[in-house]
């Protein structure tokens, strides 16, 4: 395994933490918009266990609500906030 300078590792981690944060905000905005339009969102996860540890894949589906859109509330699951 090749040696990677610590500054490079920190910079990469910071970069990808920022990208993941932006993606999570965009996901939350999309879920909120679905709720406002009268659709509900089903969020499911698939966890694959590898030699490097668990790798999670997220799947999203929309479906029609009966009646008015729900009141929004924050639900936290595994450090992932969903609206």
SULVEN-V717177 format. One record per helix or strand of 2 or more residues. SS is the DSSP state (H for helix, E for strand). FROM is the first residue (numbers start at 1). TO is the last residue. If there is no record, write none. Layout:
# SULVEN-V717177
SS/FROM/TO
SS/FROM/TO
This chain:
# SULVEN-V717177
H/6/36
E/39/50
E/53/64
E/75/77
E/80/82
